[in-house]
Amino acid sequence: MLKDRAPTQSELEFVCIDELVPADHLLRKIDKTIDFSFIHDLVKDLYCSDNGRPALDPTLLFKLLFLGYLYGVRSERQLIRDVQVNVAYRWFLGLNLTDKIPDASTLSQNRRRRFNESEVYQQIFDEIVLQAMRKKLVSGKTLYTDSTHLKANANKNKWIKARAASTSRDYLDALDLAVEEDRLAHGKKPLPPPSSEPETREIKQSTTDPDSGYMVRDGKPKGFFYLDHRTVDGRCNIITDVHITPGNVHDSRPYLPRLDRQKDRFGFDVQSVGLDAGYFTAGICKGLEDRSIYGVISYRRPTHRKGYFYKNQYRYDAEQDRYTCPENEEL
């Protein structure tokens, strides 16, 4: 009886890793569709060409992060262990069966120290969208946006009170500007300037993850979260924008600036958008109208207090310019 043993180096040399990966594997389709070679040019300024130890291939590092996201592996140590035993992962990374796998600390330190302070992640994301546009997978005409909450690695009971700048509703700044323009057009004096002291509000700030935000929403768990705002193109469901905010930032706050960024960066001719009810604010409606974009926004039935009439029960008399309540009382 032959005992179990590891294959020798000479035996492994006769094994072609390409033959071990199924022809219909998802990573084969991705490798055929996406050209990752542009990453070298994006990160060349972050490396020294004539000093230090030979650098690990940056394309391999970003492909590792891509594998972790694609297959939901959140631990970098677990990701490296998976690469050691998964032939398809090795093939996708350009590694043979005998090639050494990078250490998990190498991946994490490069991610945190070398790349985190740069715009390289956004640049890589943008280039993938541009490649999808060239392959006619993205049209930029119809976009859908929504957000989902991501739990922060923070205990909801460990926090301190802090003061944060209070941001106005998304349309108030534009409204104030319109009022000033109207006053000037009618020869009126401008309104007194607002107080130079910024308004603040008291918030809960996590002591372990200060960048997160304490979220309180109906039907959602309370605690420290982030919001992942995503936009998807309507042609093939390709994600065209991702933006992260603390969990206590309203969905509507970053929407119009991120929409404008996509139009400027990719040249999108946006004609229509689909949005959840959380985006149904006066500012977004006015912003879409100003941009000549047709918006389809979900309707959220307002809360109703027992003993009060519903809004749709009131009747409007256009000739008399007045409303009548269900009890025939004129308002």
Order of alpha helices (4+ residues) and beta strands (2+ residues): alpha-alpha-alpha-alpha-alpha-alpha-alpha-alpha-alpha-beta-beta-alpha-beta-beta-beta-beta-alpha-beta-alpha-beta-beta-beta
